[in-house]
Amino acid sequence: MEFDKNAEMKAIELANDNFKKGKYYNFRNTLDIDQKFNDYLKNFEKEEEKYLNICSVGEKNYLIQLAQNLNEIQIEQEYKAIIEFKKYKILCRTTDENTKISDCDMCDMVMYLWCLWLKNKGYEIPKFSERIITVKKDDFSFEVETDTVNSLDTTLNNFLRSIKIDGVGKSLLVLYNQCKDLVFNNNSVTVQPFQAKNPTDVQAKNPTDVKKKQKKFTDSQANMRDLWVIKNLNVIYEYCQKQNNSAPLLALNRWAELTHTFGNFMIGPKGFNSKGFSHSNAKLPYNMFGDTTQNTKGESIEEFFRQLQQMDEYLKLEHMDIYFEGNNSDIWKNPVKRLGYISKDENGKEKYNEIERIYAICNLIEQRNDLFYNDFKDIVCKKKENVE
């Protein structure tokens, strides 16, 4: 799509609308997630048909019932954003064009805003498509792509795996695959197996063969896991409260509120998106360019370093300096901040305070939101002055 005068005017209108909604506007709100998720649940058997067909009869019935009952669950404010985030992840993985959504960091509004922001920084923007923006400067044309700075999903799932409940085993997240839910009763949590009409239906005749087949459907497996999380998160939260361990879940919920705000988005050289920037790349800041190295296989080493230099320029431009020691994004000198870092143990392994790390991430997202908010406010004001 060309970023012509009409596209620029549309971007200015979007920036103005976003400015009115406040600094921490959540771009998930542009994707009609609740309606699409309800449609996904209504058409669950069709949406996940291939996966369901290799399940045992009992497992299939359990998953269908799980999907049917999700709209009846009670959702508390303390973990509401996590539920919304899990719905978003499910819809990103579906294949049905009526329910599938694009990643937030490449939705239309975000792409228009990036084009407007880059143009205001002195770049020409001939065109953009999906998450790729063609940028021109000093008669040199190159491509950048959008990404999310701090990815929530892995940290969230690791926390859920870390919760120890008697009778569950090593991880809560195995229960979706065992047709079991959690029940909170008398200040304790119990595991409730699915009551199949025929108890033998729950277990497949050849469970090893079934599990092997299911591994081929990684997106569907992740969807089943996330449906289970949505159904059981209220019990998990109650349990964490009783164990005086709700602080991590509250911190993760705050991250979920911020993860799809503009302050958690960034741009980098084409090929950067697969891994992108990560707060964990503390030892060698150019670890963040691992995929760029792979994508330039067969190209000259000069091309690789040219992309690194581009990245250095982007980081300075797009307020990423706050992620670096000394708040200076010189990728050749300054390491990325080790958020929540405590010390090294006797074996030299680094120790982190996970809650401090999460809130530090949230703080950095909020800081960049403030800075971009001011950027777009200035852009809109300048355009209005030019029109007048």
C-alpha positions as CSV (number, residue, x, y, z in Angstrom):
1,M,0.0,0.0,0.0
2,E,1.3,3.5,-0.9
3,F,1.8,5.9,1.9
4,D,0.5,8.9,-0.1
5,K,-1.2,12.1,1.0
6,N,-4.5,10.3,1.7
7,A,-2.8,7.6,3.8
8,E,-0.9,10.3,5.7
9,M,-4.1,12.2,6.4
10,K,-5.6,8.9,7.7
11,A,-2.6,8.3,9.9
12,I,-2.9,11.8,11.3
13,E,-6.6,11.2,12.1
14,L,-5.6,7.9,13.8
15,A,-2.9,9.6,15.8
16,N,-5.3,12.2,16.9
17,D,-7.9,9.6,17.9
18,N,-5.2,7.6,19.8
19,F,-4.0,10.8,21.5
20,K,-7.6,11.4,22.8
21,K,-7.8,7.9,24.2
22,G,-4.7,8.5,26.4
23,K,-1.1,7.4,26.6
24,Y,-1.8,3.7,27.2
25,Y,-4.2,2.8,24.5
26,N,-4.5,-0.9,24.0
27,F,-4.4,-1.8,20.3
28,R,-6.1,-5.1,21.0
29,N,-9.3,-3.0,21.2
30,T,-9.1,-2.4,17.5
31,L,-9.3,-6.2,16.6
32,D,-12.9,-7.0,17.8
33,I,-11.5,-9.8,19.9
34,D,-14.6,-10.6,22.1
35,Q,-16.9,-11.1,19.1
36,K,-14.3,-13.1,17.1
37,F,-13.6,-15.3,20.2
38,N,-17.3,-16.0,20.7
39,D,-17.5,-17.0,17.0
40,Y,-14.5,-19.2,17.5
41,L,-16.2,-21.0,20.4
42,K,-19.5,-21.4,18.5
43,N,-17.6,-23.0,15.6
44,F,-15.0,-24.8,17.8
45,E,-15.6,-28.3,16.3
46,K,-15.1,-27.0,12.8
47,E,-12.2,-24.7,13.7
48,E,-10.3,-27.5,15.5
49,E,-11.6,-30.4,13.5
50,K,-8.3,-32.0,12.5
51,Y,-7.0,-31.9,16.0
52,L,-10.2,-33.2,17.6
53,N,-10.3,-36.1,15.1
54,I,-7.1,-37.6,16.5
55,C,-8.2,-37.2,20.2
56,S,-9.7,-40.0,22.2
57,V,-13.6,-39.8,22.4
58,G,-13.4,-38.6,26.0
59,E,-10.7,-36.0,25.3
60,K,-12.7,-34.7,22.3
61,N,-15.9,-34.5,24.4
62,Y,-14.0,-32.8,27.2
63,L,-12.5,-30.1,24.9
64,I,-15.9,-29.5,23.2
65,Q,-17.5,-29.0,26.6
66,L,-14.6,-26.8,27.7
67,A,-15.3,-24.5,24.7
68,Q,-19.0,-24.5,25.3
69,N,-18.8,-23.4,28.9
70,L,-16.2,-20.7,28.7
71,N,-18.6,-17.8,28.5
72,E,-20.0,-18.8,31.9
73,I,-16.8,-18.3,33.8
74,Q,-16.4,-15.5,36.3
75,I,-13.6,-13.1,35.5
76,E,-12.0,-10.8,38.2
77,Q,-10.3,-7.5,37.4
78,E,-7.1,-8.8,38.9
79,Y,-6.5,-11.2,36.0
80,K,-8.9,-9.9,33.3
81,A,-6.1,-8.6,31.0
82,I,-4.5,-12.1,31.1
83,I,-7.8,-13.6,29.9
84,E,-8.0,-11.1,27.1
85,F,-4.4,-11.8,26.1
86,K,-5.0,-15.5,26.0
87,K,-8.1,-14.9,23.7
88,Y,-5.9,-12.8,21.5
89,K,-3.3,-15.6,21.2
90,I,-5.9,-18.2,20.3
91,L,-7.3,-16.0,17.5
92,C,-3.8,-15.3,16.2
93,R,-3.3,-19.1,15.7
94,T,-6.7,-20.0,14.1
95,T,-6.9,-20.6,10.4
96,D,-10.5,-19.5,9.7
97,E,-10.4,-16.2,8.0
98,N,-13.6,-15.1,9.8
99,T,-12.0,-15.4,13.2
100,K,-8.2,-15.1,12.6
101,I,-6.6,-11.8,13.6
102,S,-3.2,-10.3,12.8
103,D,-0.6,-9.6,15.4
104,C,-1.2,-6.3,17.2
105,D,2.2,-5.0,16.2
106,M,1.2,-5.1,12.5
107,C,-2.5,-4.1,12.7
108,D,-3.6,-1.3,10.3
109,M,-3.6,1.4,13.0
110,V,-0.1,0.6,14.2
111,M,1.3,0.5,10.7
112,Y,-0.2,3.8,9.8
113,L,1.2,5.3,13.0
114,W,4.7,4.0,12.3
115,C,4.7,5.4,8.8
116,L,3.6,8.8,10.1
117,W,6.2,8.7,12.8
118,L,9.0,7.7,10.4
119,K,8.0,10.4,7.9
120,N,8.1,13.0,10.6
121,K,11.6,11.9,11.4
122,G,12.7,12.8,7.9
123,Y,12.3,9.5,6.1
124,E,10.3,9.0,2.8
125,I,7.8,6.1,3.0
126,P,7.0,4.9,-0.5
127,K,4.9,1.9,0.6
128,F,4.0,-0.6,3.4
129,S,2.6,-4.0,3.5
130,E,1.7,-6.3,6.5
131,R,4.5,-5.6,8.9
132,I,7.1,-4.4,6.3
133,I,7.7,-0.7,5.7
134,T,9.8,0.5,2.8
135,V,11.9,3.5,3.9
136,K,13.9,5.9,1.7
137,K,16.6,8.2,2.9
138,D,19.3,10.1,0.9
139,D,18.4,8.1,-2.3
140,F,19.0,4.8,-0.4
141,S,16.0,2.5,0.0
142,F,15.7,-0.2,2.6
143,E,13.0,-2.1,4.5
144,V,12.1,-2.2,8.1
145,E,9.6,-4.4,10.0
146,T,7.6,-4.1,13.2
147,D,8.0,-6.2,16.3
148,T,6.9,-6.4,20.0
149,V,9.7,-5.5,22.4
150,N,8.7,-7.6,25.4
151,S,6.9,-10.8,24.7
152,L,4.6,-11.9,27.6
153,D,3.5,-15.4,26.6
154,T,6.6,-17.4,27.6
155,T,6.9,-15.7,31.0
156,L,3.2,-16.1,31.7
157,N,3.2,-19.8,30.8
158,N,6.4,-20.4,32.9
159,F,4.7,-18.9,35.9
160,L,1.7,-21.1,35.5
161,R,4.0,-24.2,35.2
162,S,5.8,-23.1,38.4
163,I,2.7,-23.3,40.6
164,K,2.8,-26.4,42.7
165,I,-0.6,-28.0,43.7
166,D,-0.9,-31.3,45.4
167,G,-2.1,-34.1,43.2
168,V,-1.3,-32.2,39.9
169,G,2.3,-33.3,39.3
170,K,5.0,-31.2,37.8
171,S,2.9,-28.6,35.9
172,L,-0.6,-27.3,35.8
173,L,-0.5,-27.0,32.1
174,V,-0.5,-30.8,31.6
175,L,-4.1,-31.0,32.8
176,Y,-5.8,-29.9,29.6
177,N,-4.3,-33.0,28.0
178,Q,-5.6,-35.2,30.8
179,C,-9.3,-34.0,30.7
180,K,-9.0,-32.4,34.2
181,D,-10.1,-29.1,35.6
182,L,-9.3,-27.4,38.9
183,V,-11.9,-26.8,41.7
184,F,-11.4,-24.5,44.7
185,N,-13.2,-25.8,47.8
186,N,-12.6,-25.3,51.5
187,N,-9.4,-23.3,51.0
188,S,-7.8,-26.0,48.9
189,V,-7.6,-27.0,45.2
190,T,-8.6,-30.4,43.9
191,V,-8.4,-31.9,40.5
192,Q,-11.7,-32.8,38.9
193,P,-11.5,-35.4,36.1
194,F,-13.9,-35.1,33.2
195,Q,-17.0,-37.3,33.7
196,A,-17.3,-39.1,30.4
197,K,-20.4,-41.2,29.6
198,N,-18.1,-44.1,29.2
199,P,-15.0,-43.9,31.5
200,T,-12.9,-45.8,29.0
201,D,-13.5,-43.1,26.4
202,V,-11.2,-40.7,28.1
203,Q,-8.1,-42.8,27.6
204,A,-7.2,-43.6,24.0
205,K,-6.5,-47.2,23.0
206,N,-3.0,-46.2,22.0
207,P,-2.2,-43.0,23.9
208,T,1.4,-42.8,22.7
209,D,0.3,-42.8,19.1
210,V,-2.3,-40.2,19.8
211,K,0.2,-37.9,21.5
212,K,2.6,-38.3,18.6
213,K,-0.1,-37.2,16.2
214,Q,-1.2,-34.3,18.3
215,K,2.4,-32.9,18.4
216,K,2.0,-32.2,14.6
217,F,-0.8,-29.7,15.5
218,T,1.3,-27.3,17.7
219,D,-1.1,-24.3,17.2
220,S,-4.1,-26.4,18.1
221,Q,-2.3,-27.8,21.2
222,A,-1.5,-24.3,22.3
223,N,-5.1,-23.3,21.8
224,M,-6.3,-26.2,23.9
225,R,-3.9,-25.2,26.7
226,D,-5.0,-21.5,26.5
227,L,-8.7,-22.5,26.6
228,W,-7.9,-24.5,29.8
229,V,-6.1,-21.5,31.3
230,I,-9.1,-19.2,30.6
231,K,-11.4,-21.7,32.2
232,N,-9.3,-22.4,35.3
233,L,-7.5,-19.1,35.9
234,N,-10.1,-18.0,38.6
235,V,-9.2,-21.1,40.6
236,I,-5.5,-20.5,40.1
237,Y,-5.9,-16.9,41.3
238,E,-7.8,-18.0,44.4
239,Y,-5.2,-20.6,45.2
240,C,-2.4,-18.1,44.8
241,Q,-4.2,-15.7,47.1
242,K,-4.5,-18.3,49.8
243,Q,-0.8,-19.1,49.4
244,N,0.1,-15.4,49.6
245,N,1.6,-15.8,46.1
246,S,-0.8,-13.6,44.0
247,A,1.9,-10.9,43.4
248,P,3.4,-12.5,40.3
249,L,-0.1,-12.9,38.7
250,L,-0.9,-9.3,39.5
251,A,2.4,-8.2,37.9
252,L,1.7,-10.4,34.8
253,N,-1.8,-8.9,34.5
254,R,-0.2,-5.4,34.4
255,W,2.1,-6.6,31.7
256,A,-0.9,-8.0,29.8
257,E,-2.5,-4.5,30.1
258,L,0.5,-2.9,28.5
259,T,1.8,-5.5,26.1
260,H,-0.2,-4.2,23.1
261,T,0.3,-0.5,23.7
262,F,2.5,1.5,21.4
263,G,5.3,1.7,24.0
264,N,5.9,-2.0,23.6
265,F,6.3,-1.9,19.8
266,M,9.4,-1.2,17.8
267,I,10.9,-1.4,14.3
268,G,14.1,-3.0,13.0
269,P,15.7,-4.1,9.8
270,K,13.8,-6.6,7.7
271,G,14.4,-10.1,9.1
272,F,14.5,-8.8,12.7
273,N,11.0,-9.9,13.8
274,S,11.5,-13.6,14.5
275,K,13.4,-13.0,17.7
276,G,13.6,-9.3,17.9
277,F,14.8,-7.3,21.0
278,S,14.7,-9.0,24.3
279,H,15.4,-7.7,27.8
280,S,17.1,-11.0,28.5
281,N,19.9,-10.4,26.0
282,A,22.1,-8.8,28.7
283,K,25.6,-10.2,28.0
284,L,25.9,-9.3,24.4
285,P,23.5,-6.7,23.2
286,Y,23.9,-7.7,19.6
287,N,22.5,-11.1,20.5
288,M,19.3,-9.4,19.5
289,F,20.4,-9.6,15.9
290,G,20.7,-13.4,15.9
291,D,18.0,-13.8,13.3
292,T,19.4,-11.0,11.2
293,T,22.6,-13.0,11.0
294,Q,20.7,-16.0,9.7
295,N,18.7,-14.0,7.3
296,T,21.8,-12.5,5.7
297,K,23.4,-15.9,5.0
298,G,25.0,-15.8,1.7
299,E,25.2,-12.0,1.8
300,S,28.3,-10.1,2.5
301,I,29.4,-9.3,6.1
302,E,29.2,-5.6,5.1
303,E,25.4,-6.1,4.6
304,F,25.1,-7.6,8.1
305,F,27.0,-4.7,9.7
306,R,25.0,-2.2,7.6
307,Q,21.8,-3.7,9.2
308,L,23.4,-3.4,12.6
309,Q,24.1,0.3,12.0
310,Q,20.5,0.8,10.9
311,M,19.4,-0.9,14.1
312,D,21.6,1.5,16.1
313,E,20.0,4.4,14.3
314,Y,16.4,3.0,15.0
315,L,17.1,2.4,18.6
316,K,18.2,6.0,19.1
317,L,15.2,7.3,17.2
318,E,12.5,5.2,18.8
319,H,13.2,5.8,22.5
320,M,14.9,2.4,23.0
321,D,17.8,4.0,24.8
322,I,16.1,3.5,28.1
323,Y,16.7,-0.2,27.8
324,F,20.5,0.2,27.8
325,E,22.9,0.9,30.6
326,G,23.4,4.7,30.9
327,N,20.2,5.2,28.9
328,N,22.4,5.2,25.8
329,S,21.6,2.8,23.0
330,D,25.1,2.6,21.5
331,I,24.9,-1.1,20.7
332,W,28.6,-1.3,20.2
333,K,29.4,-0.2,23.8
334,N,26.5,-0.4,26.2
335,P,24.8,-3.6,27.4
336,V,21.1,-4.0,27.8
337,K,19.9,-3.5,31.3
338,R,19.5,-6.7,33.4
339,L,16.1,-6.0,34.8
340,G,15.4,-7.4,38.2
341,Y,19.0,-8.7,38.5
342,I,20.1,-9.5,42.1
343,S,23.5,-11.2,42.0
344,K,25.3,-14.4,41.0
345,D,25.2,-17.5,43.0
346,E,28.2,-19.6,44.0
347,N,28.1,-21.3,40.6
348,G,28.1,-18.1,38.8
349,K,24.5,-18.3,37.7
350,E,22.7,-15.0,37.6
351,K,19.7,-14.6,40.0
352,Y,16.7,-12.4,39.3
353,N,13.7,-11.1,41.2
354,E,11.0,-12.1,38.8
355,I,8.3,-9.6,40.1
356,E,10.8,-6.7,40.1
357,R,11.8,-7.7,36.5
358,I,8.2,-7.7,35.3
359,Y,7.4,-4.3,36.9
360,A,10.7,-3.0,35.5
361,I,9.5,-4.1,32.0
362,C,6.1,-2.4,32.6
363,N,7.9,0.8,33.7
364,L,9.9,0.9,30.5
365,I,6.8,0.3,28.4
366,E,5.1,3.1,30.2
367,Q,8.1,5.4,29.7
368,R,8.1,4.8,26.0
369,N,4.3,5.3,25.9
370,D,4.8,8.7,27.4
371,L,7.5,9.6,24.9
372,F,5.5,8.4,21.9
373,Y,2.4,10.1,23.2
374,N,4.3,13.4,23.1
375,D,5.7,12.6,19.7
376,F,2.3,12.1,18.2
377,K,0.8,15.0,20.0
378,D,3.5,17.2,18.4
379,I,2.9,15.7,15.0
380,V,-0.8,16.3,15.2
381,C,-0.3,19.9,16.4
382,K,2.2,20.7,13.6
383,K,-0.2,19.3,11.0
384,K,-3.1,21.4,12.3
385,E,-0.9,24.5,12.3
386,N,0.0,23.8,8.7
387,V,-3.6,23.4,7.7
388,E,-4.6,26.6,9.4
